[in-house]
Amino acid sequence: MDITSVENFYQQIAFGSEAELQALLPKGINKEIGHFNVFSQDDLRERLKQKSGMPYNRRAYYKISLICGRNRAEYADRVIDIDKSALLFATPKVPYHYIPLDANGSGGYFCIFTDEFLLQAKSGVVLDELPIFKPGGYPIFELTDNDTADIAYIFRKMAKEITSDYAHKYDLLRNYVVELIHYGQKLQPATSLYPTHTASARVSSLFIELLERQFPIESPQQQLSLRTAKDYADRLAIHVNHLNKVLKEHTGKTTTAIISSRIAQEAKILLKQTDWNVSEIAYSLGFDEVAHFSNFFKKQTTLSPVAFRA
């Protein structure tokens, strides 16, 4: 099964020209850590009339959708018929698709975002620990008229804000995303909000806590104390192979990949939000040589640190 990246998503809904593609991108998103955008369902439906539709596959981003009207949701191994309106939470871990059953559509909205956009340091949430984004859950909720109106209002605020010139609009948009997440969690059955933690889930949770505790980097003199998978395994008093197995089961990623992704996220923040030179940033993130940091950053982002900062 293919994985649709953010770039693939835009190529699927754009009409082909580079100008059209750029017009779909939010203003100032290149200066932001991570990606976010919001759309109306009717606009997407109109675009896809000229194409073959969105494939049923995994997305490399998160998506929250307000689906209005009659639809059929295909989520994991379930097919769910929606008669009126529903709120759908989609994660990169699980493939999904939905099919509009009303020929002319009935409104609705959706937003897409990457895990980088909703960093715990900026949002206060850890996406993969939220019940609504856990595989095996039931993250589609049928809504009352009042719920639909409340959620549509949040999406309209997003759509208005993303075109504004407000300097801190992406911080405000993060708050709107978190508001939608909490709205969805309130719709969850109480039993699913407090799952019993297995030993492996606890190891995964402790690893994430240990990783996040090292950030943010607040001065060039501060340096990461835990840098490798073995460093974390030793601190947790478990074998590195066991840590890797647990994280692979819970996140689909290796320990090294998670650590590297988080270091790259912090590097982006430091490059955009401080005036430290690249050597200082490299040192604080545990790299003895600037060249090693530059190679690492380019591998993670396809850009050099200097090019990303520009």
N, C-alpha and C positions, 0 to 999 in steps of 0.2 A: 504493500500500500504506500503510495506517495505521501510526502509531507509537504504541505503548502506553507511557504515562508511568507512573511509580510510582503516581500517584493513580488512573489508570485500572485498574491491576492490583488495587488494593484494592477498587475499586468492583465489579470482576468477581467477586471471591471473597467479598465481604461479602453478607449476606442482605438488605441494603437499608437498615437503620436506621443512624442516625448513631452510636448506642451500640455497635452491632456493629462498625462501621468503626473506632471509637476503640479497641475491645477488641483489634483485630488489630495495632495500632501498638505498637512496643516502648516500654517505660517509659523516659522521659528522652530519647527520640529528638529532641524539639524543642530540646534543648540541645546537640545534636551537630552537627558539620559534616558534611553529607551524610546519606545514609540507608542503613540496614542492617536486614535481618530474616531469620529462618530459619524454615522450615516442614517438616513431615513430608509426604511425597508422599501418604500415605493420607488425611491431613486435607484436603489440597487436592482429592483425588479425590472425597472425600465431599461437599465443598462444590459441586463442579462437576456432580455428579449432578443438582442442582437447577437448573442453568443449561445453557447451550448449549455450554460448553467454552471453552477459551482459543483465540483466533483465531491463525492463522498470520500473523505480522507481525513487524515490528521492535519491539524493546523499547528504551526510553530508559534502560535500566539494565543492569548486568552480572548474570549468573546462573551459579552453579555448582551442578550437580545430581548427586546419587548416585541413579542409576536402577536399580532392582532388578526382576528378573523379565523376562518377555518384553515387549519394546517395539519400536516402530519409530520411529526418529529421522529427521525430515526436516530436513536442515540444508543451507542454501544450495541447490545443485543436486544433492544426493545424498540417497538414501534408504538408511538403514543399519538392518539388523535386529539387535537385541540379544537374545541368548538367555538370558543369566544376569544380569549387572550391568555397569554402565558409569559412567564419570565424564564429564560433559558440561560444557564451558565455553562460555558464550554471551556475545556482545558486542553492543552496540547497533548495530554496523555491518551485521550479517548476520541476516536473518530465520531463525527456526527453529521447530520444533514437534516434539512426540513423542506417539505414540499408544500407550497401554497396551494390550497384547494379552491380558493376564490379566484376566479379568472382575473378580476381587476385589482386584486389586492385590497387590504383594509388598513393601511397605515402601519405604524410601529417604527421602532428604531433599533440600532445596535451600535455598540462600540467595540473596538479591538484595541488590545494593548499587550505589550511584552512584559515579562517578569521584571525586566530592568526598570520599566516605568513605575512599577509599584514596589520599589525597594523598601524593605522593612524600615530602614533609617528614615525614609521620607513619608511612608504611609502608616507605619505601625502594625502592618499585617505581614504574615508569611503565607503567600498564596497556597502553597502545597499542603499547608496544615489546616486550611479551611475546609469544613465538611462539604461545602457546595462544590469544591473543586477536586474532591477525592474520587478516584476511580471506584466504581461499584456503588456510588451514591445514586441519588435520584434528583438531579439538579434541574428539573423542569417543574414549574409551579403554575397551576391555573390560577387566574386572578379574578377578583371581584371588580366591579366597575370602579369603586373607590381606589383600589390598589392600582388599577390600570391608569387612572388619572394621575395619581401620585407619581408613578414611575415615569409616565410620559412627560411630566413636568420636569423631572430631573434630567431626562434626555434633552429636552428643549433648552434647558440652561446650558448643558454641555455644548449643544450645537451653536448657541449664541456666543458662548465664551471662546470657543476655539477660533473664531474669526476676529476676536477683539485684539486690541493692542496693549492690553494690560500686561505689565512686565512679569507678573507672577501667575499668569493664567494657568500654567500647567500644574502648579501647586493646587490651585482651586479645582482643576479638573480631576486631580488625584482624589480630592475630598469627595467629589461627586461619585467617582467610581467606588470608593469605600462606602459611601452612603447606599449605593445599589447593592453592594455585597451584604451589608448589614440588613437591608430590607429583605434580601433573599434568605438570609440565615434565620430571620424571624418567622419566615414561612416554613422552615424546616420543622419536622416533628422533633419534640424535645429530646427523644431518645437518640436521634442521629447527631445531635450537637455535642454530645458527651460520650464519644465512643470509648470502649475499654482499650487501654493502651497495652499492646503486646510488648515483649522485651525488645523486639527489633524496632518497633515504633518509638520506643523510649530512646534507644541508641541514636536513631535518626534525628529525633528532636533535640537531644543533647548536643549532637554534632552541629546542627544549625545554630543552636544557641552559642556554642563555643566559637563558631565561625563569625557570627555577627558581633560578638563581644569585642572583637579586635578592631571594629570600625565604629565611627569614622576616624580616619587619620587626621589629627588636628594640628600637627606641626611637622616640619621637615626632620626634626630630631626623633620623632616617634617611628618605631620600626615594628613590623609584624613579628610576633614571637613564634607563631605557628605558621609554617609555610608549606609543609608537605603532608601527604596523606599519613605518613608514619608519625609525624608530629602530633596529629590529631588522635590517631589510634593510641599512641603512648599516653596522651593526656586522659583518654577515656578508659585506659587500662584494658584494651582489647587488641586482638591481632588485626593488623592492617587488612588482611584478606577478608576477615569477618566484617569489618567496617565497610569495605568496598561492596561486599555482597548485600548487606543491609540497604545501603544507599541506592544501589542499582535496583533493588526490588521496590523501594519506596519512591524513587525519583526518576528512574530510568537513566540516570547518569552515574558515572564513576566518581569516586571521591576527588580525584585530581581534576576532573572536568568541573565539578562544583566549585572547588577552591579557585581554579583558574578564572572561571566566569565571575566570581565575586571580586577577585583582585582586579580584573579588567574593568568591572563596574566602578570600583573605587578610583582606578586610574583615570577613567573618563571624568568623574566628578572633580578630581584634583586638577586635571588639565583645563577644565572649563571654569572652575570656580575659585582657583587660587592663581597667584602669580609666581609660584615656585617654578624653578627651572626643571627641565626633564631629569637632570641628574639627581636632584633632591627627591623628586617623586619616585624615581627608580629605587633609591636607597630606602625610602620609607616603606616601599612595598616588598622589600627583601631581595632586591637584585644588586649584586656586587658590581656589575658592569652595565653601563647605559645601553650598550649594544644588545645585551641579553634582554633587557627590558623592551627595547624597540622591536626586537624580533618577536618577543612574546605578544606585545600589543598588536603588532601587524597581523599575527596569526589569528588573534581573537577578533579583530575588527576590520581587517583588510587595509587599514590606514596606519601610517606612522604616527607617533605621538604628536609631532610637529604639525602634520597635516590635519589631524583631528582637532587640534587647538585652534587652527587658523579660522 
